[in-house]
Amino acid sequence: MKALIVDDDHFVRKGLTSMIPWSDLGFDRVLEADNGLSALKQVKDECPDLILTDVLMPVMDGIEFCRLVREQDYHSYIIMLSAYDDFEYARSALRYRVSEYILKPLTDATLQELKEKISVICVQIRQEQHFYHNLYSRPDLINEIDDIIKSHDQNRLDNLFHDVFPELGLREGNHSRYFCLFLVDTLSKTLKSMGYSQQMLNDEKENEVKVILSNQSASQTYQYVYEKFCSALHREKPNMSNNQILINNIKDYVGKHYNDDNLSIGLIAEYFHLVSPYLGTVFKEHEGISLNAYISEIRIGKACALLQDSSCRVHEIGRLVGITDPNYFAKLFRKMKGMSPKEYRMFLFDQPNHQDEMPT
């Protein structure tokens, strides 16, 4: 786990770094920033699990920082450090899902209170990681959702939500919203593959994200997502154009050959008896991303699934998904996931000291 301390006072930052038993609590990295703007960059680069932030700071204060963290869809727990005089001001951050408030200056009593609150949050983070790891690692979850929607099977949908996901409605917190975002994203991709308008789906997804990230309760969010899935079962089938059929066939081909290190636009175009520029243009117009970017998404998605299997060595996974250059694999993985493959595996298994076995 990673923590970020945001305070313009150097001595406060160093004090919090040294006086909190971070490693004992399971944190392997403690980052620092002296204002909200520099902290926001740290959040984008490092995705910390926990943020401790002051309220009044130069350049960007703690309230604005929290607002941007939430608007940009980061799900860190936040503890706000607030002097007595600006405590009421700090309370306005409630709408940005600040978990706790601690009054400054930090005395022995408030420092002990802070340690206790961090300890409680750590337990919540571990519980959430374990719970959602079990959900994400369910075999063929995405394929199951895809099949349920395409077969219009209400009974299977009810079983999935009522038997597999019922605890989602009881779990307040970041990971619950995160998993709901995953569900609506999976639904959107399935509907796109069925030929529904990309622009229409983009508009719907924008509204869905706003609702999921709003301050409604977990049970309300869960019910909202369930209803979205139900309505998807009863949509009229779109009239698929020839180009959409081609796109679906290309995706099927990539899904079957992603682990071929020779996979390229040229190879795919040759298979479908088309010229590369035309195939690339049609794909990007319909999907909004290049075919190369889509292939990378599929490969990194498969790599994430393989990283859940502790028997797979990290240095071999790139080759298994069609990327033979380990340096390029690590660079691409970090670009798309915000962390290295090893860091991703440590996040999954919540083992900060985990080291992948070195090749013999």
Disulfide bonds with the S-S distance in Angstrom:
none
